[in-house]
Amino acid sequence: MVYKFLILSDEDELFLREIAIDADSTFLDFHDAIIDACDYDAHQMASFFICNEEWEKEQEITLVEMDTSSEYDSLTMGETVLSDYVIEEGQRLLYIFDYMMDRAFFIRLEGITTGKNLDKPACLKAEGNAPEQISMDDDSLNNITKSVDLDADFYGDEDFELDELDEEGFSDMDFSEEME
C-alpha cells in the first residue's frame, strides 16, 4: 500500500510538497523524505504529531527517545510504522521542524493506493521554497541569545530580580490549590 501526503506551510503559501511513501515505512523514513524534499539538515530535532480534524496535537512521535510524562506512549520515528497510526485519507499530522520557534508543516494524507509498494519514498511535487531551517549550532544559538535583551523588562516586571528565583523562593509557594 502506498500513501500520498500533501505537505504545506503556514509561512509561505507557495510552498508545497507531495511525498509518496510505502505504508509499511517508518516515520523515520518519512522524516528523511521530508528532509530531502526541503534540503534540510537531518541532524536537527523534529517530531511528528498525529492530529485531530482541528489540527490539535494528540500522539507525538519523536526523532529520539524522550522521557515524557504524557498520557500517550513514548514513540520514536525509527520504531513506529506509518500504517499503525495513519489509517484513513484526510488524516492530519504536524511535523515540527524547528523546536525553538515551534515551526511546523501541516501534513494531510491525500491518497492511499492499494496493491502497490514503494522501495523508497519519492517526492512527487515540489513547489516553492521550503521555509528556512534554523540550525541549532553554536553560531545560531549565539545569534539568538545576543538578540534577546535580558534586562529588567524582559520578564514583564520592572521590579523583577533574577536573584529572587532560587529554590528557597519556590519552597515558600503553595501550589496545592492550583494542582487540584
C-alpha positions as CSV (number, residue, x, y, z in Angstrom):
1,M,0.0,0.0,0.0
2,V,1.3,3.5,-0.9
3,Y,0.4,6.7,0.9
4,K,0.5,10.1,-0.8
5,F,0.9,13.0,1.6
6,L,0.4,16.7,0.9
7,I,2.7,19.0,2.9
8,L,2.0,22.7,3.4
9,S,3.5,25.6,5.4
10,D,1.7,28.5,7.0
11,E,4.8,30.6,6.4
12,D,4.7,30.5,2.6
13,E,1.6,29.8,0.6
14,L,3.7,28.9,-2.4
15,F,5.4,26.0,-0.6
16,L,4.0,22.6,-1.3
17,R,5.5,19.1,-1.3
18,E,3.8,15.8,-2.2
19,I,5.5,12.7,-1.0
20,A,4.6,9.1,-1.8
21,I,5.8,6.5,0.7
22,D,5.1,2.9,1.4
23,A,2.6,2.4,4.2
24,D,4.9,-0.1,5.9
25,S,7.7,2.5,6.1
26,T,8.6,4.1,9.5
27,F,8.1,7.7,10.5
28,L,11.9,8.0,10.3
29,D,11.7,7.1,6.6
30,F,9.0,9.8,6.2
31,H,11.2,12.3,8.2
32,D,14.1,11.6,5.9
33,A,11.9,12.1,2.8
34,I,10.8,15.5,4.1
35,I,14.4,16.5,5.0
36,D,15.5,15.5,1.4
37,A,12.5,17.3,-0.2
38,C,13.2,20.5,1.7
39,D,17.0,20.3,1.6
40,Y,17.2,20.5,5.5
41,D,19.9,19.4,7.9
42,A,19.0,15.9,9.1
43,H,20.7,16.5,12.5
44,Q,18.1,18.9,13.9
45,M,15.4,17.8,16.3
46,A,12.0,17.0,14.8
47,S,8.7,15.4,15.8
48,F,5.5,14.3,14.2
49,F,2.2,14.7,15.9
50,I,-0.9,12.8,15.0
51,C,-3.7,15.5,14.9
52,N,-7.4,15.5,15.0
53,E,-9.6,17.4,12.5
54,E,-8.9,20.7,14.2
55,W,-5.1,20.3,14.0
56,E,-4.9,19.7,17.7
57,K,-1.9,17.6,18.7
58,E,-2.6,14.2,20.0
59,Q,0.1,11.5,19.8
60,E,3.8,12.6,19.5
61,I,6.4,10.6,17.6
62,T,9.9,11.9,18.3
63,L,13.1,11.6,16.4
64,V,14.9,10.4,19.6
65,E,13.7,8.8,22.8
66,M,12.4,11.4,25.2
67,D,11.3,10.9,28.7
68,T,7.8,12.4,28.8
69,S,5.0,12.3,31.3
70,S,2.4,12.4,28.5
71,E,-0.8,10.5,28.7
72,Y,0.4,8.8,25.5
73,D,3.1,6.2,25.0
74,S,6.6,7.5,24.0
75,L,7.1,6.6,20.4
76,T,10.2,7.1,18.3
77,M,10.3,7.6,14.5
78,G,12.6,4.7,13.8
79,E,10.4,2.1,15.6
80,T,6.9,3.4,14.6
81,V,5.3,2.3,11.3
82,L,3.2,4.7,9.4
83,S,0.3,2.3,8.8
84,D,0.0,1.8,12.6
85,Y,-1.0,5.4,13.2
86,V,-2.0,6.8,9.7
87,I,-5.1,4.9,8.8
88,E,-7.5,6.9,6.6
89,E,-7.5,9.5,3.8
90,G,-7.7,13.0,5.2
91,Q,-5.8,12.2,8.4
92,R,-3.7,15.1,9.6
93,L,-0.2,15.3,11.0
94,L,2.1,18.1,12.1
95,Y,5.8,17.9,11.5
96,I,7.7,20.1,13.9
97,F,11.0,21.0,12.2
98,D,12.0,23.9,14.4
99,Y,11.6,23.4,18.2
100,M,12.9,26.8,19.2
101,M,10.3,28.7,17.3
102,D,7.6,25.9,17.2
103,R,7.5,25.9,13.4
104,A,5.8,23.1,11.6
105,F,4.5,21.7,8.4
106,F,0.8,20.7,8.0
107,I,0.5,17.3,6.5
108,R,-2.6,15.5,5.2
109,L,-2.9,12.0,3.8
110,E,-4.3,12.7,0.3
111,G,-4.5,9.3,-1.1
112,I,-4.0,5.5,-0.5
113,T,-3.1,3.2,-3.4
114,T,-3.6,-0.4,-2.5
115,G,-1.9,-3.3,-4.3
116,K,1.4,-1.4,-4.8
117,N,4.6,-0.9,-2.9
118,L,7.4,1.5,-3.0
119,D,11.0,0.6,-2.2
120,K,11.8,4.2,-1.2
121,P,9.9,7.4,-0.7
122,A,9.5,9.8,-3.6
123,C,8.9,13.5,-3.8
124,L,6.2,13.7,-6.5
125,K,5.8,17.5,-6.4
126,A,7.9,20.3,-5.1
127,E,6.6,23.9,-5.4
128,G,8.1,27.0,-3.7
129,N,11.0,27.3,-1.4
130,A,11.0,25.5,1.9
131,P,10.9,27.8,4.9
132,E,14.4,28.4,6.2
133,Q,15.6,25.9,8.8
134,I,17.3,27.5,11.7
135,S,20.3,25.4,12.7
136,M,21.0,24.9,16.4
137,D,24.7,25.1,16.0
138,D,26.8,27.3,18.3
139,D,26.7,30.3,16.0
140,S,22.9,30.3,15.6
141,L,22.4,29.9,19.4
142,N,24.8,32.8,20.0
143,N,22.9,35.0,17.5
144,I,19.6,34.2,19.2
145,T,20.9,34.9,22.7
146,K,22.5,38.2,21.5
147,S,19.2,39.3,20.1
148,V,17.3,38.7,23.3
149,D,17.6,41.5,25.8
150,L,17.5,40.1,29.3
151,D,17.2,43.5,31.1
152,A,14.6,44.3,33.8
153,D,11.6,44.4,31.4
154,F,12.2,41.0,29.9
155,Y,10.0,39.2,32.4
156,G,7.3,41.9,32.2
157,D,8.0,43.4,35.6
158,E,10.3,46.3,36.2
159,D,10.9,45.2,39.7
160,F,11.9,41.7,38.7
161,E,15.1,40.4,40.2
162,L,16.7,37.3,38.7
163,D,18.2,36.5,42.2
164,E,14.7,36.1,43.5
165,L,14.3,32.9,41.6
166,D,16.1,30.5,43.9
167,E,15.0,27.2,45.4
168,E,14.1,28.9,48.7
169,G,11.7,31.3,47.0
170,F,9.8,28.4,45.3
171,S,9.6,26.4,48.6
172,D,7.5,29.2,50.1
173,M,4.9,29.0,47.4
174,D,1.8,26.8,47.8
175,F,0.9,25.1,44.5
176,S,-1.5,22.6,46.0
177,E,-4.6,24.7,45.2
178,E,-3.5,25.1,41.5
179,M,-2.9,21.4,41.1
180,E,-6.5,20.4,42.1
